[in-house]
Amino acid sequence: MKLGLIEEFDAAHSLPGYEGKCANLHGHTYRVEMVIEGPVGEDGFVMDFYRLKNILKAALHDLDHRCLNDLLPNPTAENIAEMISKSLKRDLEKTSLHLVSLKLWEGKNKWVLIEE
């Protein structure tokens, strides 16, 4: 069975070597949509949403209200999504669940999708 969860965080970045406005420092409200999959346990849950929310919040903790250039040499939406995905996979390894997809929205109209 699949479960989904959405969280947001705010951060700033600039794109090194980019020719255009995004070469300058600017900010976004990012929206992260994750989908996990696993069996329904004897307790009736794939995973309690509260626990899943804590896993996602932990993956986003170091990104929120930060300059992403301090964390990634080239903080494109693609690279940010990969960073979040790796963190989630690492935390989910401790469970019987796996990450199905992660969608990172950069503002309102732009997104990148990782499907496992």
Secondary structure in CASP SS format (residue, H / E / C, confidence):
PFRMAT SS
TARGET T0000
AUTHOR 0000-0000-0000
METHOD secondary structure of the structure
MODEL  1
M C 1.00
K E 1.00
L E 1.00
G E 1.00
L E 1.00
I E 1.00
E E 1.00
E E 1.00
F E 1.00
D E 1.00
A E 1.00
A E 1.00
H E 1.00
S C 1.00
L C 1.00
P C 1.00
G C 1.00
Y C 1.00
E C 1.00
G C 1.00
K H 1.00
C H 1.00
A H 1.00
N C 1.00
L C 1.00
H E 1.00
G E 1.00
H E 1.00
T E 1.00
Y E 1.00
R E 1.00
V E 1.00
E E 1.00
M E 1.00
V E 1.00
I E 1.00
E E 1.00
G C 1.00
P C 1.00
V C 1.00
G C 1.00
E C 1.00
D C 1.00
G C 1.00
F C 1.00
V C 1.00
M C 1.00
D C 1.00
F H 1.00
Y H 1.00
R H 1.00
L H 1.00
K H 1.00
N H 1.00
I H 1.00
L H 1.00
K H 1.00
A H 1.00
A H 1.00
L H 1.00
H C 1.00
D C 1.00
L C 1.00
D C 1.00
H C 1.00
R C 1.00
C E 1.00
L H 1.00
N H 1.00
D H 1.00
L C 1.00
L C 1.00
P C 1.00
N C 1.00
P C 1.00
T C 1.00
A H 1.00
E H 1.00
N H 1.00
I H 1.00
A H 1.00
E H 1.00
M H 1.00
I H 1.00
S H 1.00
K H 1.00
S H 1.00
L H 1.00
K H 1.00
R H 1.00
D H 1.00
L H 1.00
E C 1.00
K C 1.00
T C 1.00
S C 1.00
L C 1.00
H E 1.00
L E 1.00
V E 1.00
S E 1.00
L E 1.00
K E 1.00
L E 1.00
W E 1.00
E E 1.00
G C 1.00
K C 1.00
N C 1.00
K C 1.00
W E 1.00
V E 1.00
L E 1.00
I E 1.00
E E 1.00
E C 1.00
END
